[in-house]
C-alpha cells in the first residue's frame, strides 16, 4: 500500500482516538458551557504567530493553542514556474516520491513509523509552492519535524520507486484529462501566459514524465530545496521553543549556498489577451473560462477584487434558493437556465495573476451566459451599490474566520503567508482592509483591471456557439454618452 494511503488511514484512527477520550456526557457538558465568542472577540483572541529565523535562513513559525493535535509542515518556494521545458513535471514527480522512503528510512520502515504515530501525512505542488505536512498528536511534534526534515533532505529516489511512480503519474495524467474544469483552467494559463513558465501545467507533459530520470529529480532538489526558500510552520498544542529546538536539530543540514537562494529570480510571465478553443461536439456540456490579468499576492487591490468576486457570487444547480439568491448573475442563471454552474476566481502569483470566471453550460446557452457574465463585470465597473459591497464583505469575513477551523488550515495559512508576504498578516489587519472597501473603490479597481482590457479565453467541449474573440472583446466596455 502507498505510504500516503497508509498515512491517511492513520489520520482517521488518530481522530477516532481523540474523540474516544471523552464520554458522551462530557461532550454535552462541554457544548453547553462553551460561550459563543463574538466576531470581534474571535479576531482579538487569535494567538500570536511567532517567527524565528535559523542561521541557515530557514524560517520557523508557529501558532500555539490548547489543541490535543498539531499540524507541522514545510512550505517551499518552488513549483512548476521554476521548471523548464526539459524538467517540467519534476516537482509533481517529487511529491509522489517524497513519502516512499528516505535514505535513513526505507519504504516499509517509513510507513511503519508514520503509522505508529497515527498520523496523517500529505503534500501538494502548485505553480509557485510545494508543501509537505503531517497532522499528529501534539506530543509527537518533534518526531513529525524529524520526518519532514528527512523527507526534504534525504529522499531515497530509488530507481525502482521512480519507475513505479512513473506509471502511477501517467495514469493520473489520463484522469486529469477527463476533468474538463481542470483542463479549461490549464488551457487558460497556457493562452494567458503563453511561452512562459506559468503556461506549463503543474503535472508536466506525458513525454516529460516518461523521460525524467533519477538524476533530473536529484538536480531539481539540489537546486531548489534551500533553507531560505523554506518555512517550517506549525499550529496546535505545541511550544514554539520546542519547535525551534527540533528545527535546529534536524534542519541544520539544509544548505544555504547563495544569497539569491533567499529571493530566487523568477522568469517574467507577461499576460497575453488570446484564446484556446478545443471543440468536441461529443461532450454533453461546454466549459468556458475567461480572465483578465490580476495583481500579484502583495498588491492591496486583491482585497477589493475579492469583494468584487463575492458580489458576482457562484452558483450550482444543486443550490437552494432559486431565483431569490443574492447574486444577480445567479438569479439570471436560474430564471433563464443559463448554466449548470459558475464560479469566480482571483488566482495570484508573485508578480501577476488571473481574475476571472468559469462556467459550465449547455451548447445552446453559451452566448447568453457569456453576455450576462460580461454584463455583470461591466456593472461592477460602473454601478456597484453599497448594499452589494456590504453583503460581499460579510461573506469574506465569514470565509476569513473559517480559516481558524482546525490546525491544518491554520498551518497552511502560516506557511503560505510567510512565502507570499514575508509575514503572517493578522486577521484584524485583514478585517480592517475589508472594512475599508466601499462601492467607489470596487468600481475604480474593477475598471482598472477589467474595463476595456483584452481577456484570455479557454473553451472546451461543444463550443460552436461561443462568439468570435473580437465580439467577446467588444463586450469588455460599454458605449456611454
C-alpha positions in Angstrom: 0.0 0.0 0.0 1.3 3.5 -0.8 2.6 5.5 2.1 0.2 8.3 1.6 -2.7 5.9 1.7 -1.4 4.4 4.9 -1.0 7.8 6.5 -4.5 8.9 5.6 -5.8 5.8 7.3 -3.7 6.6 10.3 -5.1 10.2 10.4 -8.7 8.7 10.7 -7.5 6.5 13.5 -5.9 9.4 15.3 -9.1 11.5 15.1 -11.1 8.5 16.4 -8.7 8.2 19.4 -9.2 11.9 20.2 -13.0 11.6 20.0 -12.9 8.4 22.1 -11.2 10.1 25.0 -14.4 11.9 26.0 -17.6 10.3 27.2 -20.9 11.5 25.6 -21.9 13.2 28.8 -18.6 15.1 28.8 -19.1 16.3 25.3 -22.6 17.5 26.0 -21.4 19.4 29.1 -18.6 20.9 27.1 -21.1 22.1 24.4 -23.4 23.7 27.0 -20.7 25.5 28.9 -18.8 26.9 25.9 -19.6 30.6 25.4 -20.1 31.9 21.9 -17.4 34.4 21.1 -18.4 37.5 19.0 -16.7 38.2 15.7 -14.6 41.0 17.3 -13.5 38.7 20.1 -12.5 36.0 17.7 -10.2 38.4 15.8 -8.6 39.7 19.0 -8.2 36.2 20.6 -6.2 34.7 17.8 -2.8 33.6 19.3 0.3 35.4 18.2 2.3 33.9 15.3 5.9 33.5 16.5 8.7 33.5 13.9 12.3 32.6 14.3 15.0 32.5 11.6 17.8 30.0 11.9 21.4 30.6 10.9 20.9 28.8 7.6 18.0 31.1 6.6 15.1 28.6 7.5 12.1 30.4 9.0 10.3 28.6 11.8 6.8 29.9 12.5 4.1 28.7 14.8 0.7 29.5 16.4 0.2 27.8 19.8 -3.2 26.7 21.1 -4.6 24.1 23.5 -5.4 21.6 20.8 -4.5 17.9 21.5 -3.2 17.6 17.9 -0.9 19.7 15.8 -0.1 20.2 12.1 3.6 20.6 11.1 4.7 21.3 7.6 7.4 22.5 5.3 6.4 25.1 2.7 9.0 25.6 -0.1 9.1 28.4 -2.7 9.3 26.1 -5.7 6.8 24.8 -8.2 6.2 24.4 -11.9 7.1 28.0 -12.5 10.7 27.2 -11.6 10.9 24.4 -14.1 11.9 24.4 -17.7 10.9 22.6 -20.9 13.2 19.7 -20.0 12.3 19.0 -16.4 8.7 20.2 -16.4 6.8 18.0 -14.0 9.8 17.3 -11.7 8.1 18.9 -8.7 5.0 16.8 -9.1 7.1 13.7 -9.6 9.0 14.6 -6.3 5.7 14.9 -4.5 4.9 11.3 -5.4 8.3 10.1 -4.3 8.5 12.1 -1.1 6.6 9.5 1.0 8.2 6.4 -0.5 11.1 6.2 1.9 14.3 8.1 2.7 18.0 7.1 2.9 17.6 6.7 6.6 14.1 5.1 6.5 13.4 2.6 3.7 9.9 2.5 2.4 8.5 -0.1 4.8 10.2 1.4 7.8 9.0 4.9 6.9 5.4 3.7 6.6 5.6 1.8 9.9 7.0 4.8 11.8 4.2 7.1 10.5 1.5 4.5 11.2 2.8 4.1 14.8 2.1 7.8 15.4 -1.4 7.5 14.0 -0.5 10.5 11.8 -1.8 11.9 8.5 0.9 12.8 6.0 0.2 14.7 2.9 1.6 17.2 0.4 0.9 19.2 -2.7 2.6 21.0 -5.6 1.4 24.2 -7.2 2.9 26.7 -9.7 4.9 28.5 -7.0 4.8 26.4 -3.9 5.5 22.9 -2.7 4.3 21.7 0.7 4.7 18.5 2.8 2.8 18.4 6.1 1.9 16.0 9.0 -1.1 16.1 11.3 -0.3 14.2 14.5 -0.8 14.3 18.3 0.9 17.4 19.9 3.3 15.2 21.9 4.7 13.8 18.6 5.7 17.2 17.2 9.5 16.5 17.5 9.1 13.2 15.6 7.0 15.0 12.9 9.7 17.6 12.4 12.3 14.8 12.2 10.3 13.0 9.5 9.8 16.2 7.5 13.5 17.0 7.6 14.3 13.5 6.4 11.9 13.8 3.5 13.3 17.2 2.4 17.0 16.3 2.8 17.2 12.6 2.3 14.5 11.4 -0.2 15.8 8.0 -1.4 14.9 8.4 -5.1 15.4 4.7 -5.6 15.3 3.6 -9.3 12.6 1.0 -8.6 10.4 3.6 -6.9 11.0 6.1 -9.7 9.8 3.6 -12.3 6.8 2.6 -10.2 5.7 6.1 -9.6 6.2 7.0 -13.3 3.4 4.6 -14.2 1.2 6.0 -11.4 1.7 9.6 -12.6 1.0 8.7 -16.3 -2.3 7.2 -15.1 -3.1 10.3 -13.1 -2.5 12.4 -16.2 -5.2 10.4 -18.0 -7.6 11.0 -15.2 -6.8 14.8 -15.1 -7.6 14.9 -18.8 -11.1 13.8 -18.0 -11.6 16.6 -15.6 -12.8 19.3 -18.0 -12.7 22.1 -15.5 -9.1 21.5 -14.7 -8.3 21.2 -18.4 -10.1 24.5 -19.1 -8.1 26.3 -16.4 -4.8 24.8 -17.6 -5.7 26.0 -21.1 -6.4 29.4 -19.6 -2.9 29.6 -18.2 -1.4 28.3 -21.4 -3.0 31.1 -23.5 -2.8 33.9 -20.9 0.9 33.3 -20.2 1.9 31.7 -23.5 5.6 31.0 -24.0 6.4 31.5 -20.3 6.8 29.2 -17.2 3.3 29.9 -15.9 1.8 28.5 -19.1 3.0 25.0 -18.2 0.9 22.6 -16.1 2.0 21.6 -12.6 1.9 17.9 -13.6 4.1 18.3 -16.7 3.7 16.6 -20.0 3.3 12.9 -20.7 6.6 12.9 -22.7 8.5 14.6 -19.9 7.2 12.1 -17.2 8.3 9.2 -19.4 11.8 10.6 -19.7 12.6 12.2 -16.4 15.5 10.4 -14.7 16.6 10.0 -11.1 19.5 12.4 -11.9 16.9 15.1 -13.1 15.0 14.8 -9.9 18.1 14.9 -7.7 19.2 18.0 -9.6 15.8 19.6 -9.0 16.1 19.0 -5.3 19.7 20.3 -5.1 18.9 23.5 -7.0 15.7 24.5 -5.2 15.4 22.9 -1.7 17.4 25.6 0.1 16.8 26.8 3.6 15.9 30.5 2.8 13.2 29.3 0.5 11.6 27.1 3.2 9.2 27.8 6.0 8.7 25.2 8.8 5.2 26.0 10.1 3.2 24.5 12.9 -0.1 25.0 14.6 -1.8 23.4 17.6 -0.8 22.2 21.0 2.9 22.8 20.6 5.7 25.1 22.1 7.5 27.4 19.7 10.7 26.9 21.6 10.5 23.2 21.3 9.7 23.6 17.6 12.8 25.8 17.1 14.9 23.3 19.0 13.7 20.4 16.8 14.3 22.5 13.7 17.9 23.3 14.8 18.5 19.6 15.4 17.1 18.2 12.2 17.1 21.1 9.6 20.6 22.3 10.1 21.8 20.3 7.1 19.6 22.1 4.6 22.0 24.2 2.6 22.3 28.0 2.1 24.8 28.4 -0.7 24.0 31.6 -2.4 22.4 35.0 -1.4 19.9 34.6 -4.3 18.5 31.5 -2.6 16.5 33.8 -0.3 14.8 35.6 -3.2 15.1 33.5 -6.3 14.8 35.3 -9.7 11.6 34.3 -11.4 11.2 34.3 -15.1 8.9 37.1 -16.3 5.5 35.9 -17.3 3.7 38.5 -19.5 -0.1 38.3 -19.8 -1.5 38.0 -23.4 -5.1 38.5 -24.4 -5.8 35.5 -26.6 -7.8 32.3 -26.7 -7.6 28.5 -26.9 -10.6 26.6 -28.2 -10.8 22.8 -28.0 -14.1 21.9 -29.7 -15.6 18.5 -29.1 -19.2 18.1 -30.0 -19.3 14.6 -28.5 -19.2 16.1 -25.0 -22.5 16.9 -23.2 -21.6 20.4 -21.8 -19.1 23.2 -22.5 -16.5 24.5 -20.1 -15.7 28.2 -20.6 -13.1 30.2 -18.7 -12.4 33.9 -19.2 -9.9 36.1 -17.3 -8.0 39.3 -17.3 -4.6 39.9 -15.8 -4.9 40.3 -12.0 -2.4 41.6 -9.4 0.3 39.7 -7.6 0.0 38.5 -4.0 1.1 41.6 -2.2 -0.9 44.1 -4.2 -3.6 45.8 -2.0 -6.0 45.7 -4.9 -6.5 42.0 -4.2 -8.9 42.7 -1.3 -11.1 44.9 -3.5 -11.1 42.3 -6.3 -12.1 39.6 -3.8 -15.0 41.8 -2.7 -16.0 42.1 -6.4 -15.9 38.3 -6.9 -18.1 37.9 -3.8 -20.6 40.3 -5.4 -20.7 38.2 -8.5 -21.0 35.1 -6.3 -21.2 31.5 -7.5 -23.9 29.1 -8.5 -24.6 25.4 -8.9 -27.9 23.8 -9.9 -27.8 21.8 -6.6 -28.0 25.1 -4.6 -31.2 26.0 -2.9 -32.8 29.5 -3.1 -33.6 29.5 -6.7 -34.2 33.0 -8.2 -34.1 34.5 -4.7 -30.3 34.3 -4.4 -28.4 37.4 -3.6 -26.1 37.2 -6.7 -27.6 38.9 -9.7 -25.8 36.5 -12.1 -27.1 33.5 -10.1 -30.6 34.9 -10.3 -30.3 35.3 -14.1 -28.9 31.8 -14.4 -31.9 30.3 -12.6 -34.5 32.4 -14.4 -33.2 31.7 -17.9 -31.5 28.3 -17.3 -28.2 29.8 -18.5 -25.7 27.3 -17.0 -25.2 24.3 -14.8 -22.7 26.2 -12.6 -20.4 29.1 -12.5 -17.6 30.3 -10.2 -15.3 33.3 -9.9 -11.6 33.2 -9.1 -8.8 35.6 -8.3 -5.6 33.5 -8.7 -2.5 35.3 -7.6 1.2 34.7 -8.2 4.3 36.6 -7.1 4.0 39.3 -9.8 0.8 38.7 -11.7 -2.5 36.8 -11.6 -5.7 35.8 -13.2 -9.0 37.4 -12.3 -12.0 35.8 -14.0 -14.8 33.3 -14.0 -15.5 29.8 -15.2 -18.9 28.3 -16.2 -20.4 25.0 -17.4 -23.2 25.4 -19.9 -25.3 23.6 -22.4 -24.2 24.1 -26.0 -27.1 26.5 -26.9 -26.8 28.6 -23.7 -23.1 29.7 -24.1 -23.8 33.0 -25.8 -26.5 34.1 -23.3 -24.4 33.1 -20.3 -21.3 34.9 -21.6 -23.4 38.0 -22.3 -24.8 38.1 -18.8 -21.4 37.3 -17.1 -19.6 40.1 -19.0 -22.5 42.4 -18.4 -22.1 41.7 -14.6 -18.4 42.6 -15.0 -19.4 45.9 -16.6 -21.9 46.6 -13.9 -19.1 46.1 -11.3 -17.1 48.8 -13.1 -19.9 51.3 -13.4 -22.8 50.9 -10.9 -21.8 48.7 -7.9 -24.0 49.6 -4.9 -23.1 49.9 -1.2 -25.6 47.2 -0.2 -23.9 44.7 -2.5 -20.5 45.6 -1.2 -21.6 45.2 2.4 -23.0 41.7 1.7 -19.8 40.7 -0.1 -17.7 42.0 2.8 -19.7 39.9 5.3 -19.1 36.9 3.0 -15.4 37.5 3.0 -15.3 37.9 6.8 -17.1 34.6 7.2 -14.6 32.9 4.9 -11.7 34.5 6.8 -12.8 33.3 10.2 -13.3 29.8 8.8 -9.5 29.7 8.5 -9.4 29.2 12.2 -11.3 25.8 11.9 -8.6 23.2 12.6 -4.8 23.1 12.9 -4.2 22.2 9.2 -5.7 25.3 7.6 -4.0 27.5 10.2 -0.7 25.8 9.5 -1.1 26.2 5.7 -2.1 29.9 6.3 1.1 30.5 8.2 3.4 28.8 5.7 1.8 30.4 2.6 1.7 33.9 4.2 5.4 33.8 5.0 6.3 32.7 1.5 3.9 35.2 -0.2 4.0 38.2 2.1 7.1 37.7 4.2 5.0 37.7 7.3 1.7 36.3 8.6 -0.9 39.0 8.2 -3.2 39.1 11.3 -6.9 38.6 10.9 -7.5 42.0 12.5 -5.5 43.6 9.6 -7.4 41.6 7.0 -10.7 42.8 8.6 -9.5 46.4 8.5 -8.7 46.1 4.9 -12.1 44.5 4.1 -13.9 47.2 6.1 -12.2 50.0 4.2 -13.6 48.8 0.9 -16.6 50.8 -0.4 -18.6 50.8 -3.7 -16.4 53.6 -5.2 -13.2 51.5 -4.6 -14.9 48.5 -6.2 -15.9 50.5 -9.3 -12.4 52.1 -9.6 -10.4 48.9 -9.1 -12.6 46.8 -11.4 -12.3 49.5 -14.1 -8.5 49.3 -13.7 -8.3 45.6 -14.3 -11.4 44.7 -16.3 -12.8 47.7 -18.3 -11.6 47.7 -21.9 -9.0 45.1 -21.3 -8.2 42.2 -23.6 -9.2 38.9 -21.9 -7.8 35.4 -22.1 -10.3 32.7 -23.0 -10.3 28.9 -22.8 -13.1 26.8 -24.0 -13.6 23.0 -24.1 -16.5 20.9 -25.4 -19.4 21.7 -27.8 -18.5 25.4 -28.2 -19.8 26.2 -31.6 -22.0 29.0 -30.2 -19.0 30.7 -28.5 -18.7 34.1 -30.3 -15.6 35.2 -32.2 -12.9 36.6 -29.9 -13.4 40.2 -31.3 -17.1 40.1 -30.3 -16.2 38.9 -26.8 -13.5 41.6 -26.6 -16.1 44.3 -27.6 -18.2 43.4 -24.6 -15.4 44.4 -22.3 -16.7 48.0 -22.4 -20.0 49.9 -22.6 -20.6 52.7 -25.0 -21.7 55.5 -22.7 -22.8 59.1 -23.6 
